[in-house]
Amino acid sequence: MKHGVAFRKFSRTSSHRNLMLRNLVTSLFEHEQIKTTLPKARDAARLAEKIITLGKKGHNAAQARASSFLLKPSILTKLFSTFAQRYADRPGGYTRIHKFGNRQGDNAPHAILELVDNPRDLKWEMTARAVGRELLKDKVNSDSSEAVVDAGLGRVVNLLRAEKGLEPEEKGLLRPMTRWNLQKVLQFRGPRDVVEMSKKARVYADDLMATPMAHQTMHEEVKAKYPHTPQPRRLAGHKRLAETRPALVIAQGALGPGASPPTKGKKKRVYVLENALTQSF
Amino acid sequence: MASLALTQTQALLPTLRSSLRTWLAPAFGSAVLGWPGISRTLPSLGSLLELFPSIVLAVPKKKTSHSRKAMRSANKGLKDKQNITNCAGCGGVKLAHHICPNCYSSITRQWKAKLREEGLPGLS
């Protein structure tokens, strides 16, 4: 029976383990984002939350306890000023773990542990990308291809503000999961960050349109030198804009169910746009 | 030669066993080790008896044929991954509930480029 054995041992003596976890937490506070194995990230996150709570309390006893835990004195000032201010309104949940596949070398499950709302917030970046892609997809469905290529996304701040206020059951432009991520990411941030997010989404949408064109240009340069160069293949399972089939089916290609996707109505125009950019590559 | 001696003793064993017991009892019970005839024959018979253990180990009776081995391992192969999804940001394939490695690499490259522009030390 596993009673009263709550946490991991990491095959270390308690002194070794505690020092390792203190070191991890100190590194997390120093860099605000660290990469380690998933079990270590989970245990370090738990301790980091406790230390940030101490930072928010800010009294003498909290300072003494934090200074006895952290290994670098310079981190203490950061904890009691930056983090205490940043997480003043947040009721816990100051850390975030992203799974990151398995580590090269020993195949250990790898994870990225980060502080929420840090300057290099991965979830913030990923949400901006998802928002940019989905708004571009919508734009392409509604406008002509030339207009989209000329103007890009345009102003989307008001759109994001509207999405921020939507309830889960209401229907908006974004996918439910993307909207949920957007709301979570913006929840404890100021109004200026919505503008920042919209800017990022717009830049990323331009990126999305420019990438196939850049690839095509590179291909043409190579082809000018070596005329028999074949068109580069699209990556297996890659989802183009307005593709509705899941990744596994896309990866199966011509063998997958629904191999020739129905090309009627608005969907067709999306394929035409992508093909116009890449000449069917 | 050894095998010949073995078969001979094997045939003799039933008859030898009873007499051996009568020989062994005085040999171990008392100190009659000085008798030349017995001291020469006794160790050889004892070591020969050890060659026939009462327990026989379990061993395969027949060699496993290629077909049988193939049939046994027919369901031992790797299973197909089903937790493959598309990244919401780039549309590439990634593992479900994991961060997209493609997006992660491009995002970190942007951060590093920005740090380099500012002349700051790179990301660790």
Contacts between the chains, C-beta under 8 A, distances in Angstrom:
chain1	res1	chain2	res2	distance
A	31	B	123	7.9
A	31	B	124	6.4
A	98	B	98	7.4
A	98	B	99	4.2
A	99	B	95	7.6
A	99	B	97	6.0
A	99	B	98	4.4
A	99	B	99	6.8
A	100	B	98	6.4
A	100	B	99	5.7
A	100	B	101	7.4
A	100	B	104	7.3
A	101	B	95	6.5
A	101	B	98	5.9
A	101	B	101	6.4
A	112	B	99	6.7
A	112	B	104	7.8
A	120	B	111	5.7
A	122	B	99	6.7
A	122	B	104	7.2
A	122	B	107	6.9
A	125	B	103	7.7
A	125	B	107	4.8
A	126	B	88	7.6
A	126	B	89	5.6
A	126	B	99	7.0
A	126	B	100	7.4
A	126	B	103	6.2
A	126	B	107	7.8
A	129	B	88	7.4
A	129	B	89	3.1
A	129	B	90	6.9
A	129	B	103	6.1
A	130	B	88	3.9
A	130	B	89	5.1
A	132	B	89	7.8
A	133	B	88	6.8
A	133	B	89	6.0
A	133	B	90	7.6
A	133	B	91	7.1
A	134	B	88	7.6
A	175	B	88	7.4
A	177	B	88	7.3
A	178	B	88	6.1
A	204	B	89	7.6
A	235	B	92	6.5
A	235	B	93	7.5
A	236	B	93	7.2
A	237	B	84	7.0
A	237	B	86	7.2
A	237	B	92	7.5
A	237	B	93	3.9
A	238	B	86	7.9
A	238	B	91	5.7
A	238	B	92	5.6
A	238	B	93	6.9
A	239	B	86	4.1
A	239	B	91	3.8
A	239	B	92	7.6
A	240	B	91	6.5
A	241	B	91	7.5
A	243	B	91	7.5
A	246	B	85	7.2
A	246	B	86	7.3
A	247	B	84	5.0
A	247	B	85	5.3
A	247	B	86	4.5
A	247	B	93	5.1
A	248	B	82	7.1
A	248	B	84	5.6
A	250	B	86	7.6
A	251	B	84	7.3
A	251	B	93	6.7
